[in-house]
Amino acid sequence: MGILMKMRESRAIKKIARNLPPFLASGYGGGEVYTPGQVENAMEETGCDTDFIDHAYAMYCSKEAFDNISDGNYESLQSEFGEVCSQGGLFSSSDASLGDIGGDSGGGD
């Protein structure tokens, strides 16, 4: 992956981490996980780059739902998401889990 693509991916992940948790929580409640349809809607409504929707599925859907809709690697995408967000100051490496971004795996409080 070239440097420009990596930068685009990093920006997209940061936007997903900032915008999806409050949208999902306000629109669908503070659940543990969301459906792929809810995540798709949130991506579109918040203007996130849908080329990176698999990252959002990995963060805000159950592993089972992710596996049903994506050919990506769930754990790898979650790890990449966490790495980008910790480097971008969205959360620290001492946070208990990636769910701290949006509360319990993206559901909000």
C-alpha positions in Angstrom: 0.0 0.0 0.0 1.4 3.4 -1.0 1.9 6.2 1.4 -1.0 8.2 0.0 -3.4 5.3 0.3 -2.1 4.7 3.9 -2.8 8.4 4.7 -6.3 8.2 3.2 -7.0 5.1 5.3 -5.7 6.7 8.4 -7.9 9.8 7.9 -10.9 7.5 7.2 -10.4 5.5 10.4 -10.1 8.6 12.5 -13.3 10.0 11.1 -15.1 6.7 11.7 -13.8 6.7 15.3 -15.0 10.2 15.9 -18.3 10.2 14.0 -19.8 6.8 14.3 -20.1 6.2 18.0 -22.3 9.3 18.8 -24.4 8.7 15.6 -24.9 5.1 16.4 -25.7 5.7 20.1 -28.2 8.5 19.4 -29.9 6.7 16.5 -29.9 3.1 17.7 -29.2 3.2 21.4 -26.1 2.3 23.4 -25.9 -1.4 22.6 -22.9 -3.6 22.6 -22.9 -4.0 18.8 -24.8 -2.8 15.8 -26.1 -4.4 12.6 -24.3 -4.0 9.4 -27.2 -2.0 8.1 -27.0 0.5 11.0 -23.3 0.8 10.4 -23.8 1.4 6.7 -26.4 4.1 7.4 -24.1 5.7 9.9 -21.2 5.8 7.5 -23.3 7.4 4.8 -25.1 9.9 7.1 -21.8 11.1 8.8 -19.9 11.4 5.5 -17.4 8.7 6.3 -15.5 7.1 3.4 -17.4 4.0 2.6 -14.3 2.4 1.0 -13.3 1.7 4.5 -16.6 0.3 5.7 -15.0 -3.1 6.7 -13.1 -1.2 9.4 -16.4 0.1 10.7 -18.0 -3.3 10.6 -15.0 -4.7 12.5 -15.4 -2.1 15.2 -19.1 -1.8 15.6 -20.6 -5.2 14.5 -20.3 -8.6 16.1 -17.7 -11.0 14.7 -20.5 -13.1 13.4 -22.2 -10.2 11.5 -18.8 -9.1 10.2 -18.0 -12.6 8.9 -21.4 -12.7 7.1 -20.8 -9.5 5.3 -17.1 -9.1 4.8 -14.2 -11.2 3.5 -11.8 -9.1 5.6 -9.9 -10.2 8.7 -11.9 -9.1 11.8 -9.0 -9.1 14.3 -6.6 -7.5 11.9 -9.0 -4.6 11.1 -9.7 -4.1 14.8 -6.0 -4.0 15.5 -5.3 -1.5 12.7 -8.2 0.6 13.9 -6.8 0.7 17.4 -3.3 1.5 16.2 -4.4 4.4 14.1 -6.6 5.8 16.8 -4.0 5.5 19.5 -1.4 7.3 17.3 -4.0 9.9 16.5 -4.7 10.6 20.1 -8.3 9.4 20.0 -7.5 7.1 22.8 -4.5 5.9 24.7 -2.9 2.5 24.8 -3.8 2.3 28.4 -7.5 2.3 27.6 -9.2 -1.0 28.5 -10.5 -1.7 25.0 -11.2 -0.3 21.7 -14.8 -0.1 22.8 -13.8 2.9 25.0 -13.9 5.0 21.8 -17.7 4.6 21.6 -18.5 2.7 24.8 -18.6 -1.1 24.8 -17.5 -1.8 21.3 -19.0 1.2 19.7 -22.3 1.3 21.4 -22.0 4.4 23.5 -23.1 4.9 27.0 
